[in-house]
Amino acid sequence: MIIDKYFNIPYYTGGRDFRGCDCWGFCVILNKTLFNIDLPIWNIDEVFDINQAKEKFVEVTTPQDGDIVLMRSNTSIAHTGIVVENTVIHMTKSGVSQVNLPGPHKIGFYRLKH
């Protein structure tokens, strides 16, 4: 599978490379290495700033590879994942997880504006 090499990346808060990353860093890495898409290198607070996100992303109803999945944790947006090969892959504190679409606690799918 194309994404197998990414399952060994460890969780690291604020990380943005293969040595370790958080959920947004994981989306950044996969989008760049798999799809040659440069996502904003935001810190975790910026990721969940809805006004800032609306400037860069558009919500889509039919996800494609590389789309970002916003997920809910309790009552707030608190997690991101990425669509790859009709699954949602996301970094958790326990490591990389892969689940079927639409993903756990999905709020929406978002695509970087061009």
trRosetta pair geometry for C-beta under 8 A, 3 or more apart (Angstrom, degrees):
i j d omega theta_ij theta_ji phi_ij phi_ji
1 4 5.0 121 68 -44 86 94
1 85 7.2 -109 -160 20 104 173
2 34 7.0 91 146 -127 123 113
2 84 7.4 -136 82 175 114 118
2 85 6.8 156 39 -47 114 131
3 6 5.1 -48 -175 29 78 120
3 7 7.3 91 135 -38 83 88
3 30 7.4 10 -125 -127 108 117
3 34 7.5 -8 -90 -87 86 139
3 84 5.5 91 -63 132 142 150
3 85 7.0 -131 -9 9 122 127
3 89 6.3 -129 179 -80 157 163
3 98 7.6 130 100 -90 141 135
4 7 6.1 -45 -166 6 43 115
5 8 7.0 -53 -175 23 47 105
6 9 5.7 -26 -170 -3 60 117
6 26 7.7 101 180 -155 119 95
6 29 7.3 149 -129 115 114 123
6 30 6.4 32 -119 -87 158 99
6 89 7.3 57 103 163 138 147
6 96 6.2 133 127 -111 85 164
7 95 7.3 48 -175 163 68 112
7 96 4.8 -132 -128 65 55 137
9 18 5.8 -107 -107 -150 104 55
9 20 6.8 156 177 -106 80 33
9 21 6.1 -7 159 25 128 100
9 26 6.9 153 97 -109 144 94
9 29 7.3 142 -107 88 167 168
9 91 7.2 -62 99 -106 113 120
9 95 8.0 142 79 -152 58 76
9 96 6.3 76 54 -46 90 120
10 19 7.7 -34 46 155 99 43
10 20 4.7 -33 80 -105 89 92
10 95 6.9 -55 -126 -105 49 82
11 15 7.8 160 176 31 35 132
11 20 6.5 20 115 -160 16 94
11 21 7.4 -71 -134 76 39 42
11 22 6.7 55 -160 -104 79 51
11 91 5.9 148 -101 171 85 105
11 92 6.8 -61 -82 103 137 35
11 93 5.0 161 142 -134 171 37
11 94 7.3 60 -19 27 140 15
11 95 6.3 -113 -28 -80 99 38
12 15 3.5 66 84 -29 107 137
12 19 7.1 -8 8 113 157 76
12 20 2.7 62 -5 143 132 124
12 21 6.0 16 51 -37 87 15
12 22 6.7 -99 83 -48 45 69
12 25 7.8 -38 70 59 83 160
13 22 5.3 46 -125 -70 40 122
13 44 7.4 -43 -164 -34 84 144
14 22 6.2 51 -20 -12 24 123
14 25 7.4 76 149 -46 19 133
14 43 6.7 -10 -122 -139 90 87
14 44 6.9 -86 -82 -22 65 106
15 19 6.7 -133 -153 83 127 79
15 20 3.9 -119 -112 108 169 75
15 21 3.9 -123 101 -91 99 41
15 22 6.0 135 41 -15 77 68
15 25 4.9 146 97 133 63 177
16 21 5.8 91 -90 -115 21 105
16 25 4.2 -129 -99 -129 50 106
16 28 5.7 -19 -152 77 91 149
16 29 7.3 171 -179 -53 53 92
16 41 6.1 39 -141 -145 156 103
17 20 7.4 27 70 45 67 45
17 21 6.6 163 37 -63 26 106
17 25 7.4 -64 -9 -176 33 119
17 29 6.9 132 -128 -91 28 116
18 21 7.9 -19 -84 -22 17 111
18 29 6.9 131 -68 -139 65 141
20 25 8.0 35 126 109 50 154
21 24 7.8 -125 171 76 103 51
21 25 2.9 -144 -161 107 109 126
21 26 5.0 157 105 -55 127 65
21 28 7.5 -147 -153 49 144 104
21 29 6.2 -141 -26 -18 168 131
21 91 6.1 -123 97 -86 89 174
22 25 5.0 93 43 14 60 108
22 26 7.1 -112 102 -11 30 92
22 44 6.2 -30 100 -83 157 117
22 91 6.2 165 172 98 28 133
23 26 5.7 -52 -152 30 30 115
23 27 6.9 30 151 -17 62 102
23 79 5.4 -129 -141 -155 174 68
23 80 4.7 139 139 53 111 76
23 81 6.9 -60 -164 -69 106 54
23 90 5.7 4 -137 -170 101 93
23 91 4.7 -162 -94 60 51 91
23 92 7.5 36 -79 -78 100 40
24 27 5.6 -51 -154 34 39 112
24 28 6.4 43 148 -22 67 103
24 42 6.4 -76 167 72 151 93
24 44 6.2 -177 10 -103 133 64
24 47 4.6 -118 -86 -89 143 147
24 80 5.4 66 -83 44 65 139
25 28 5.4 -51 -149 34 36 116
25 29 6.3 36 154 -20 67 104
25 91 7.2 -24 67 28 85 160
26 29 5.8 -51 -146 35 31 111
26 30 6.3 23 159 -11 65 108
26 80 8.0 171 62 94 97 95
26 81 7.9 -24 96 -127 123 50
26 82 7.1 -145 121 -2 89 118
26 89 7.6 -131 152 125 124 93
26 90 6.8 118 90 -155 146 41
26 91 3.8 167 -33 -23 150 122
26 96 7.1 159 -138 -105 142 94
27 30 6.2 -59 -143 42 28 104
27 31 6.0 26 161 -17 65 112
27 39 6.2 6 123 15 97 172
27 68 5.8 42 -153 -112 145 97
27 80 5.4 -47 -33 129 142 123
27 81 7.1 159 -77 -176 105 14
27 82 4.7 155 -119 -57 79 113
28 31 6.2 -61 -146 38 22 107
28 32 6.3 15 160 -13 61 113
28 39 4.8 -123 -108 61 70 118
28 41 6.4 69 -128 -102 150 69
29 32 6.1 -67 -151 39 24 105
29 33 6.0 -2 167 1 66 117
30 33 6.3 -65 -131 49 26 95
30 34 5.2 -4 -179 8 68 123
30 35 7.7 38 140 8 68 99
30 66 7.8 -168 123 -112 95 60
30 82 5.1 171 80 76 142 164
30 84 6.6 -90 180 -62 137 134
30 89 7.0 141 -89 83 165 128
31 34 6.8 -59 -116 51 15 92
31 35 5.4 -50 -158 52 54 112
31 37 4.2 -71 172 74 102 103
31 38 7.4 165 117 -81 113 11
31 39 5.1 82 64 -25 153 111
31 66 5.5 91 -120 -145 85 89
31 82 6.7 -141 -53 -130 87 143
31 112 7.9 92 -161 -18 148 137
32 35 7.6 -22 -51 57 5 68
32 36 6.8 34 -161 -119 42 27
32 37 6.6 -109 -78 66 42 50
32 38 6.2 51 -97 -94 94 56
32 39 7.4 -102 -46 13 88 84
34 65 7.4 -113 133 167 125 116
34 66 7.2 -162 94 -82 110 89
34 84 6.8 -27 157 -118 171 120
35 65 6.5 170 -81 129 128 101
35 66 4.3 17 -30 -88 173 128
37 66 5.6 93 11 -159 151 131
37 112 6.2 157 -177 31 124 148
39 68 7.8 104 -118 -65 139 126
39 112 6.5 -133 -103 -78 74 135
40 46 7.5 -106 124 131 127 129
40 56 6.0 -63 -21 -126 128 165
42 45 7.9 -128 163 68 102 53
42 46 3.5 -133 -166 91 114 122
42 47 5.0 155 99 -60 131 67
42 52 7.7 128 -113 127 142 139
43 46 5.3 93 52 9 65 105
43 47 7.5 -116 101 -15 35 88
44 47 5.6 -41 -153 18 37 119
44 48 7.3 12 161 1 63 104
45 48 6.7 -76 -161 46 32 93
45 49 6.8 46 144 -42 67 101
46 49 5.3 -41 -149 9 42 120
46 52 6.0 -68 -166 96 80 160
47 53 7.4 50 -178 -78 39 115
47 80 6.3 -101 178 -27 133 137
48 53 7.7 -17 -139 -37 16 133
48 76 7.7 47 -171 158 142 104
48 77 5.1 169 -138 98 105 108
48 78 7.0 11 -95 -96 147 37
49 52 4.0 39 101 21 115 117
49 53 6.3 158 84 -19 60 87
50 53 5.6 -57 -143 38 31 113
50 54 6.3 36 158 -26 66 104
50 77 7.6 121 -71 25 97 151
51 54 5.9 -51 -151 28 30 113
51 55 7.3 34 150 -23 58 100
52 55 5.9 -52 -164 23 38 114
52 56 7.1 9 151 0 66 110
53 56 6.1 -75 -155 47 37 98
53 57 5.4 -27 173 31 79 117
53 110 7.2 -20 171 -169 113 165
54 57 6.9 -73 -109 60 23 75
56 112 6.3 -36 160 -136 87 74
56 113 6.1 -157 -179 23 34 100
57 68 6.8 -59 -126 41 147 129
57 110 4.1 31 168 171 134 119
57 111 6.4 145 -155 69 81 31
57 112 5.9 -52 -100 -96 74 39
57 113 6.4 -157 -102 -20 18 84
58 110 6.8 156 73 -154 30 74
58 111 5.6 -27 61 62 83 86
58 113 5.5 95 -21 -76 101 90
59 108 5.1 -32 -139 166 111 138
59 109 6.9 105 -161 75 65 55
59 110 5.6 -45 -98 -97 52 76
60 63 6.5 129 96 -88 114 48
60 64 7.6 -35 118 6 158 90
60 67 6.3 -96 51 -128 130 139
60 109 5.1 -62 68 102 84 105
60 110 6.8 145 13 -113 84 22
60 111 5.1 43 -20 -10 130 114
61 109 7.2 136 -112 49 11 117
62 109 7.9 -105 82 74 13 153
63 67 4.5 -139 -150 58 87 149
63 69 7.3 2 -114 -77 147 96
63 83 4.5 174 160 -81 125 164
63 101 6.5 -166 51 -129 137 134
63 102 7.9 140 -5 -129 138 74
63 109 4.2 -128 -84 -137 100 156
64 67 5.5 107 55 -27 59 113
64 83 6.6 126 92 97 23 138
64 111 7.3 35 44 -96 103 125
65 83 5.8 -134 -111 111 30 90
65 84 5.7 59 -137 -118 88 47
65 85 6.9 45 -97 -41 110 41
66 82 6.8 -25 -140 -169 24 106
66 83 6.7 -33 36 67 26 86
66 84 7.7 77 -50 -83 43 71
66 111 7.5 62 106 -128 93 83
66 112 7.9 -66 147 12 109 105
67 82 7.2 150 79 -155 41 60
67 83 4.5 16 54 22 90 124
67 109 4.8 22 151 -176 136 102
67 110 6.4 151 -171 69 86 34
67 111 5.1 -49 -113 -79 90 79
68 80 5.7 -27 -169 -161 103 111
68 81 7.4 139 -163 75 55 41
68 82 6.2 -36 -106 -100 52 67
68 83 7.9 -105 -51 -1 11 85
68 109 7.2 146 76 -161 47 53
68 110 4.6 -27 65 66 99 94
68 111 7.5 177 19 -77 80 30
68 112 7.8 86 -11 -44 112 78
69 80 6.6 139 74 -162 58 56
69 81 4.3 -18 58 64 113 91
69 82 6.8 -154 10 -72 90 16
69 83 6.3 111 -40 -48 106 83
69 88 5.2 -22 11 -132 163 121
69 90 7.3 -87 67 -68 116 119
69 102 7.5 159 -137 171 129 70
69 103 4.9 73 166 27 157 164
69 106 5.9 -64 -170 -123 108 95
69 108 7.7 -176 -147 94 54 33
69 109 5.8 -26 -98 -102 68 68
69 110 7.8 172 -82 20 22 78
70 77 5.4 -23 -180 -144 116 116
70 79 7.6 128 -165 80 48 55
70 80 6.1 -28 -102 -102 53 74
70 106 7.5 93 78 -160 54 57
70 107 4.3 -48 101 57 100 117
70 108 5.5 10 44 52 107 74
70 110 6.5 47 -20 -6 104 120
71 77 7.5 120 75 -148 33 66
71 78 7.3 -61 93 63 76 64
71 79 4.2 -36 68 79 107 104
71 80 6.9 -179 16 -87 89 22
71 81 6.3 47 -22 -2 124 105
71 90 7.3 -13 0 -100 144 166
71 103 6.1 -102 -85 130 118 119
71 104 6.0 44 -149 88 138 73
71 105 4.7 83 -172 88 91 93
71 106 5.9 -48 -103 -95 75 38
71 107 6.3 -176 -105 -3 18 89
72 75 7.3 -17 -172 -142 112 12
72 76 7.0 155 -148 83 76 23
72 77 6.3 -61 -99 -96 61 46
72 78 6.9 62 -161 22 32 88
72 79 7.7 -61 25 33 7 98
72 105 4.3 -121 56 165 79 112
72 106 7.8 -3 5 77 88 8
72 107 5.4 114 -43 -59 92 102
73 76 6.5 -24 64 68 76 72
73 77 7.9 63 20 180 79 15
73 78 3.6 -61 28 57 119 135
73 79 5.6 98 -38 -16 112 110
73 105 6.9 104 -71 116 44 162
74 78 7.5 42 33 -1 84 144
77 107 6.0 -37 -103 -18 97 164
79 90 6.6 52 166 -175 108 144
79 105 7.6 71 52 80 126 121
80 90 6.8 178 107 -129 43 109
81 88 4.5 56 125 178 143 99
81 89 6.0 166 -170 78 99 34
81 90 3.2 -65 -100 -71 101 108
81 103 5.6 -176 58 -141 149 148
82 88 7.2 146 70 -153 30 60
82 89 5.6 -27 63 62 83 87
82 90 7.2 150 13 -80 63 64
83 86 7.5 11 -173 -101 95 18
83 87 7.3 155 -150 77 57 34
83 88 6.1 -37 -93 -96 59 63
83 89 8.0 139 -114 16 12 78
83 101 7.0 33 -124 -91 104 111
83 109 6.9 21 -35 -136 134 117
84 87 6.1 -30 72 63 67 84
84 89 5.2 -11 30 3 118 123
86 100 7.9 -10 139 -146 83 68
86 101 6.0 -83 -179 -12 64 122
87 98 5.2 27 148 -175 140 96
87 99 6.5 157 -170 78 93 31
87 100 6.0 -67 -121 -107 79 34
87 101 6.5 -131 -117 -36 28 75
88 98 7.3 160 82 -153 47 50
88 99 5.3 -19 62 65 96 85
88 100 7.5 19 16 104 88 15
88 101 6.0 121 -29 -91 94 56
88 102 7.2 42 -36 157 134 31
88 103 3.4 23 7 -86 170 113
88 104 7.7 -150 88 10 144 66
88 106 7.8 -142 -76 -84 160 111
89 96 6.5 0 -175 -172 97 103
89 97 7.2 168 -152 86 53 46
89 98 4.9 -15 -101 -101 80 81
90 96 7.4 162 87 -150 30 60
90 97 5.7 -19 65 61 77 92
90 99 7.8 -20 18 16 103 103
90 103 7.3 89 -22 -150 129 125
91 95 7.4 -79 -148 174 67 25
91 96 5.8 -37 -101 -95 63 64
91 97 7.7 150 -108 17 15 78
92 95 6.5 -4 62 53 82 33
92 96 7.6 151 21 -102 75 14
92 97 5.4 30 -3 -8 118 121
94 97 7.5 53 76 -52 103 110
99 103 5.6 112 83 -122 117 56
99 104 6.1 55 65 -28 170 89
100 103 7.8 -154 92 -66 40 43
102 106 4.3 -76 137 -6 110 161
102 109 7.9 -109 -151 -50 95 107
103 106 4.8 105 69 -70 93 104
106 109 7.6 -6 -168 -50 121 75
